[in-house]
Amino acid sequence: MALAPFAMDVHASRGRRFAEPPHPYRNDFARDRDRVIHSRAFRRLEAKTQVFTTRYSDHFRNRLTHTLEVAQIARTAAGALELNADLAEALALAHDIGHPPFGHAGERRLDEWMRRYGERFDHNRHALRIVEHFEQRYLDFPGLNLTFEVREGIVKHSRDYSPAEAPDLAEYLLDQRPPLEAQLIDLVDEIAYNVADTDDGFEARLLDADAVIEDVPLVGDAYREVERQNAAARRWMKLTESLRRALDRMVTDLIEQTRAAARDLGAQSVEDVRRAPLRLAGFTTPMAAEVRRWKEFLSNHLYQNPAVIEDRTRSIEALDQLFEYLLDHPEAMPGYFAEQTRRSPTHRVVCDYIAGMTDSYLWRLYRHHIQGEAMEQKPTGEA
């Protein structure tokens, strides 16, 4: 498919850190997508929390299934905008690989730990370290040797950095916007988790359907439309159809508004996108307000639900105790990490080690080191 003039053409890529010969039938962004999929960090997403643990149901999204939903929407939106779908998909698949166990609560707690030492933890910047250093799969270079545009999109897809606050990211054109393919990812992520978390909230019986219909107009309008057309259908099917239609409305709005913004700018190249005073990807003003209202509803009625808070509190207490233990006993970490403490501050190594863990692995180490239970099998490390 022909690309729009403002799309990121793979032939114009700034390339990889270490030169590689071209592949006979896969372009470089497609190869990056595949390298992410085959990474250990990507596989670990299957055992990392999105919102709910399996105590409620086996049907809930985990961080991996959420990522796949984001990738599907991103590829659809990129295709409709005639952007580079391979680049968009690669970025969608990589956008959460830096997440620690226990979702955003785990990220916030690791950041709090690192602030004690004058540092920070951010899952996007950690994802960059994963693909640059921690993944060791190739004989000729460290990391995954991803293209510049994928590495740039990993750190810049959801926010801009100033050169002063992030001198270590200076190579990633901090004075410019990322390509549109990267700009789409954070918005697509919002769409995916608003819909998915609501669906899982219904499944867990922690969200009242009437309250959602009343307080979330995107869902309520769709539900009333479905009700008029399919009054005799089972209610849970009408709710599912309403979420599907709400998702379609958000994606359509994102596509049309982003196309209009590119047209209004007169964008004729990816450089025009980079030099734009503001990001071009976005919702219309009314839709942005509706999406924000949906997020606020979920925050008030789902993420702060006592049952969810209870799970989150237990998990973060375990993370805290394990962090403290490993600070005092770095030799308890696998050899690679124990060795790293000779060259790097112990708190940084412990943070990297814990950030790479799955939820279940952290609980196993907690039970072993803190509660004194025998390990089911010898730990091999997970970062």
C-alpha positions as CSV (number, residue, x, y, z in Angstrom):
1,M,0.0,0.0,0.0
2,A,1.3,3.5,-0.9
3,L,2.2,5.6,2.1
4,A,1.1,9.2,2.8
5,P,3.8,11.7,2.2
6,F,4.1,12.4,6.0
7,A,4.4,8.7,6.9
8,M,7.7,7.2,8.1
9,D,9.3,5.5,5.1
10,V,11.4,2.6,6.2
11,H,14.0,3.5,3.5
12,A,14.5,6.8,5.2
13,S,15.2,5.2,8.6
14,R,18.3,6.4,10.5
15,G,19.2,2.8,10.8
16,R,20.5,0.6,13.6
17,R,23.4,1.0,16.0
18,F,25.2,-1.9,14.4
19,A,24.9,-2.3,10.7
20,E,23.2,-5.4,9.4
21,P,22.6,-6.7,5.8
22,P,19.0,-6.2,4.6
23,H,16.6,-9.2,4.9
24,P,15.4,-10.6,1.6
25,Y,11.7,-10.3,2.3
26,R,11.2,-8.3,5.5
27,N,11.7,-4.6,5.9
28,D,13.6,-3.3,8.9
29,F,10.4,-2.2,10.9
30,A,8.9,-5.6,10.3
31,R,12.1,-7.2,11.6
32,D,11.9,-5.0,14.7
33,R,8.3,-6.1,15.3
34,D,9.4,-9.7,15.1
35,R,12.4,-9.1,17.4
36,V,10.1,-7.7,20.0
37,I,7.7,-10.6,19.7
38,H,10.5,-13.1,20.2
39,S,12.0,-11.3,23.2
40,R,11.8,-12.7,26.7
41,A,10.5,-9.4,28.0
42,F,7.5,-9.7,25.6
43,R,6.7,-13.2,26.7
44,R,6.8,-12.1,30.4
45,L,3.9,-9.8,29.7
46,E,1.6,-12.8,29.9
47,A,2.2,-13.0,33.6
48,K,2.0,-9.3,34.5
49,T,-1.2,-7.7,35.8
50,Q,-3.2,-5.3,33.7
51,V,-5.9,-4.5,36.4
52,F,-7.1,-7.8,37.8
53,T,-5.3,-10.8,39.1
54,T,-6.7,-14.3,38.4
55,R,-8.4,-14.5,41.8
56,Y,-11.5,-13.2,40.0
57,S,-11.5,-15.1,36.7
58,D,-9.3,-16.6,34.0
59,H,-10.9,-14.4,31.4
60,F,-9.3,-11.1,32.3
61,R,-6.8,-9.3,30.2
62,N,-3.2,-9.5,31.3
63,R,-0.4,-7.1,30.1
64,L,0.2,-9.3,27.0
65,T,-3.4,-9.6,25.8
66,H,-3.8,-5.8,26.4
67,T,-0.7,-5.3,24.2
68,L,-2.1,-7.4,21.4
69,E,-5.3,-5.4,21.5
70,V,-3.3,-2.1,21.3
71,A,-1.3,-3.5,18.3
72,Q,-4.5,-4.5,16.5
73,I,-6.0,-1.0,16.9
74,A,-2.7,0.7,16.0
75,R,-2.3,-1.2,12.8
76,T,-5.9,-0.4,11.8
77,A,-5.5,3.3,12.5
78,A,-2.1,3.4,10.8
79,G,-3.5,1.7,7.7
80,A,-6.5,4.1,7.5
81,L,-4.1,7.1,7.7
82,E,-1.7,5.5,5.1
83,L,1.1,5.5,7.7
84,N,3.7,2.8,8.2
85,A,1.7,0.0,9.8
86,D,4.8,-2.1,10.5
87,L,6.4,0.7,12.5
88,A,3.1,1.3,14.4
89,E,2.7,-2.3,15.2
90,A,6.3,-2.7,16.4
91,L,5.8,0.3,18.7
92,A,2.5,-1.0,20.0
93,L,4.0,-4.4,20.8
94,A,6.9,-2.8,22.6
95,H,5.0,-0.1,24.4
96,D,4.6,-2.0,27.7
97,I,7.7,-4.3,27.8
98,G,9.3,-2.1,30.4
99,H,6.3,-2.4,32.8
100,P,7.2,-4.0,36.2
101,P,5.0,-6.5,38.0
102,F,1.7,-5.3,39.5
103,G,0.9,-2.7,36.8
104,H,1.0,1.0,37.3
105,A,1.1,0.5,41.1
106,G,4.4,-1.4,40.7
107,E,5.8,1.3,38.5
108,R,4.9,4.0,41.0
109,R,6.5,2.1,43.9
110,L,9.7,1.5,42.0
111,D,9.8,5.2,41.2
112,E,9.4,6.0,44.8
113,W,12.2,3.7,45.7
114,M,14.5,5.2,43.1
115,R,13.6,8.8,44.2
116,R,15.2,7.9,47.6
117,Y,18.5,7.8,45.7
118,G,18.0,10.8,43.5
119,E,16.9,8.7,40.5
120,R,13.7,7.8,38.8
121,F,11.9,4.7,37.3
122,D,9.9,5.1,34.2
123,H,8.6,2.1,32.2
124,N,9.3,3.6,28.8
125,R,12.9,4.4,29.6
126,H,13.3,1.0,31.2
127,A,11.9,-0.5,28.0
128,L,14.7,1.2,26.1
129,R,17.3,-0.3,28.5
130,I,15.7,-3.7,27.9
131,V,16.0,-3.6,24.1
132,E,19.4,-2.0,24.3
133,H,21.1,-4.1,27.0
134,F,19.1,-6.8,28.8
135,E,17.9,-8.8,25.9
136,Q,20.9,-10.9,24.7
137,R,19.9,-12.9,21.7
138,Y,22.5,-12.2,19.0
139,L,26.1,-13.0,18.5
140,D,27.1,-9.8,16.8
141,F,25.7,-7.1,19.0
142,P,24.1,-6.4,22.5
143,G,20.4,-6.0,22.8
144,L,18.0,-6.3,19.9
145,N,19.7,-3.7,17.7
146,L,16.4,-2.0,16.8
147,T,16.1,0.8,14.3
148,F,16.4,4.4,15.6
149,E,12.7,5.1,14.9
150,V,11.5,2.2,17.1
151,R,13.9,3.1,19.9
152,E,12.8,6.7,19.6
153,G,9.1,5.7,19.7
154,I,9.6,3.5,22.7
155,V,10.7,6.5,24.8
156,K,8.7,9.3,23.1
157,H,5.3,7.7,22.2
158,S,3.5,9.0,25.3
159,R,5.4,12.2,26.2
160,D,8.0,14.7,25.1
161,Y,11.2,15.2,27.0
162,S,13.3,18.3,27.3
163,P,17.0,18.1,26.7
164,A,17.6,19.4,30.2
165,E,15.6,16.8,32.0
166,A,16.8,13.8,29.9
167,P,20.4,14.4,28.8
168,D,20.8,10.6,28.5
169,L,18.2,10.6,25.7
170,A,19.8,13.4,23.7
171,E,20.2,11.3,20.6
172,Y,16.5,10.9,20.2
173,L,15.8,14.4,18.8
174,L,14.2,15.7,22.0
175,D,13.5,19.1,20.3
176,Q,11.2,17.4,17.8
177,R,8.0,15.4,17.7
178,P,8.1,11.7,17.0
179,P,6.6,10.4,13.7
180,L,2.9,10.0,13.6
181,E,3.2,6.3,13.9
182,A,4.6,6.8,17.4
183,Q,2.2,9.6,18.3
184,L,-0.8,7.2,17.7
185,I,0.3,4.6,20.3
186,D,-0.5,6.5,23.6
187,L,-4.0,7.4,22.3
188,V,-4.7,3.8,21.0
189,D,-3.5,2.6,24.4
190,E,-6.2,4.8,26.1
191,I,-8.9,3.4,23.8
192,A,-7.9,-0.2,24.4
193,Y,-7.7,0.0,28.2
194,N,-10.9,2.1,28.6
195,V,-12.9,-0.5,26.8
196,A,-11.0,-3.6,28.2
197,D,-11.0,-2.5,31.8
198,T,-14.8,-1.7,31.6
199,D,-15.4,-5.2,30.1
200,D,-13.3,-6.8,32.8
201,G,-15.0,-4.7,35.4
202,F,-18.4,-6.2,34.3
203,E,-16.9,-9.7,34.3
204,A,-15.6,-9.2,37.9
205,R,-19.0,-7.7,38.9
206,L,-17.2,-4.7,40.3
207,L,-18.8,-2.2,37.9
208,D,-22.5,-1.5,37.8
209,A,-23.8,-1.6,34.3
210,D,-26.5,1.0,34.9
211,A,-23.8,3.4,36.4
212,V,-21.6,3.0,33.3
213,I,-24.6,3.6,31.0
214,E,-25.6,6.7,32.9
215,D,-22.1,8.2,33.6
216,V,-20.1,7.3,30.5
217,P,-21.9,8.8,27.5
218,L,-19.8,7.0,24.9
219,V,-21.1,3.7,26.3
220,G,-24.6,5.0,27.2
221,D,-25.3,6.4,23.8
222,A,-24.2,3.1,22.2
223,Y,-26.2,1.0,24.6
224,R,-29.4,2.9,23.9
225,E,-28.8,2.5,20.2
226,V,-28.3,-1.2,20.7
227,E,-31.4,-1.4,22.9
228,R,-33.5,0.1,20.2
229,Q,-32.2,-2.3,17.6
230,N,-32.0,-5.5,19.7
231,A,-34.3,-5.1,22.7
232,A,-34.7,-8.8,23.1
233,A,-31.0,-9.7,23.3
234,R,-29.4,-10.8,26.5
235,R,-28.1,-7.8,28.5
236,W,-24.5,-8.9,28.6
237,M,-24.5,-9.2,24.9
238,K,-25.9,-5.7,24.5
239,L,-23.2,-4.4,26.9
240,T,-20.5,-6.1,24.8
241,E,-21.9,-4.7,21.6
242,S,-22.1,-1.2,23.2
243,L,-18.4,-1.4,24.1
244,R,-17.5,-2.5,20.6
245,R,-19.4,0.5,19.1
246,A,-17.8,2.9,21.6
247,L,-14.4,1.6,20.6
248,D,-15.2,2.1,16.9
249,R,-16.3,5.7,17.6
250,M,-13.1,6.5,19.4
251,V,-10.9,5.0,16.7
252,T,-12.8,6.7,13.9
253,D,-12.5,10.1,15.7
254,L,-8.8,9.6,16.2
255,I,-8.2,8.7,12.5
256,E,-10.3,11.6,11.2
257,Q,-8.9,14.2,13.6
258,T,-5.3,13.2,13.0
259,R,-5.9,13.3,9.2
260,A,-7.4,16.7,9.5
261,A,-4.5,18.0,11.7
262,A,-1.9,16.7,9.1
263,R,-3.9,18.4,6.3
264,D,-4.3,21.7,8.2
265,L,-0.5,21.7,8.8
266,G,0.1,21.0,5.2
267,A,2.4,18.1,6.2
268,Q,4.2,16.8,3.1
269,S,7.0,14.8,4.9
270,V,7.8,13.2,8.2
271,E,10.1,16.2,8.9
272,D,7.0,18.4,8.7
273,V,5.4,16.2,11.4
274,R,8.6,16.4,13.5
275,R,8.8,20.2,13.3
276,A,5.1,20.8,14.2
277,P,4.6,22.9,17.3
278,L,2.2,20.3,18.8
279,R,1.6,16.6,18.2
280,L,-0.8,16.0,15.3
281,A,-2.3,12.8,16.5
282,G,-5.3,13.3,18.7
283,F,-9.0,13.3,19.3
284,T,-11.4,16.1,18.5
285,T,-12.1,18.3,21.5
286,P,-15.5,16.8,22.3
287,M,-14.2,13.2,22.0
288,A,-11.1,14.0,24.1
289,A,-13.6,15.2,26.8
290,E,-15.6,12.0,26.5
291,V,-12.5,9.8,26.8
292,R,-11.3,11.8,29.8
293,R,-14.7,11.4,31.4
294,W,-14.5,7.6,30.9
295,K,-11.1,7.4,32.4
296,E,-12.3,9.4,35.5
297,F,-15.2,7.0,35.9
298,L,-12.9,4.0,35.9
299,S,-10.6,5.7,38.3
300,N,-13.4,6.4,40.8
301,H,-15.4,3.2,40.4
302,L,-13.0,0.5,39.4
303,Y,-9.3,1.3,40.2
304,Q,-10.3,2.6,43.6
305,N,-12.7,-0.3,44.3
306,P,-11.8,-1.8,47.8
307,A,-11.3,-5.2,46.3
308,V,-8.9,-3.9,43.7
309,I,-7.1,-1.8,46.3
310,E,-6.8,-4.8,48.6
311,D,-5.0,-6.8,45.9
312,R,-2.8,-3.9,45.0
313,T,-1.8,-3.2,48.6
314,R,-0.8,-6.8,49.2
315,S,1.2,-6.9,46.1
316,I,3.1,-3.6,46.8
317,E,3.9,-4.7,50.3
318,A,5.5,-7.8,48.9
319,L,7.5,-5.7,46.4
320,D,8.7,-3.4,49.2
321,Q,9.8,-6.2,51.4
322,L,11.6,-8.0,48.6
323,F,13.3,-4.8,47.5
324,E,14.6,-4.2,51.1
325,Y,15.8,-7.8,51.4
326,L,17.7,-7.7,48.1
327,L,19.4,-4.4,49.0
328,D,20.7,-6.1,52.1
329,H,21.4,-9.5,50.4
330,P,22.4,-8.7,46.7
331,E,24.1,-12.2,46.6
332,A,20.5,-13.6,46.6
333,M,20.1,-12.4,43.1
334,P,21.1,-14.5,40.1
335,G,24.7,-14.3,39.1
336,Y,24.4,-11.7,36.3
337,F,22.7,-9.2,38.7
338,A,24.9,-10.0,41.7
339,E,27.9,-9.3,39.4
340,Q,26.4,-6.0,38.3
341,T,26.4,-4.7,41.9
342,R,30.2,-4.5,41.6
343,R,29.9,-1.9,38.9
344,S,26.6,-0.2,39.5
345,P,24.7,1.0,42.6
346,T,22.9,-1.9,44.3
347,H,19.6,0.0,44.3
348,R,19.7,0.4,40.5
349,V,20.5,-3.3,40.0
350,V,17.7,-4.4,42.4
351,C,15.3,-2.1,40.6
352,D,16.2,-3.6,37.3
353,Y,15.9,-7.1,38.6
354,I,12.5,-6.6,40.2
355,A,11.2,-4.6,37.2
356,G,11.8,-7.6,35.0
357,M,9.9,-10.0,37.2
358,T,6.4,-11.4,36.5
359,D,3.9,-11.1,39.2
360,S,4.1,-14.8,40.0
361,Y,7.9,-14.8,40.1
362,L,8.0,-11.9,42.5
363,W,5.5,-13.8,44.8
364,R,7.7,-16.9,44.6
365,L,10.8,-15.0,45.7
366,Y,8.8,-13.2,48.4
367,R,7.6,-16.5,49.9
368,H,11.1,-17.9,49.6
369,H,13.2,-15.0,51.0
370,I,10.7,-13.3,53.3
371,Q,8.4,-16.2,54.5
372,G,11.1,-18.9,54.3
373,E,9.3,-21.3,51.9
374,A,11.3,-23.6,49.6
375,M,11.4,-22.5,46.0
376,E,9.4,-24.8,43.6
377,Q,12.4,-24.6,41.3
378,K,15.7,-22.9,41.1
379,P,15.2,-19.2,40.2
380,T,16.9,-18.2,37.0
381,G,16.2,-14.5,37.0
382,E,13.7,-12.7,34.8
383,A,15.2,-9.4,33.6
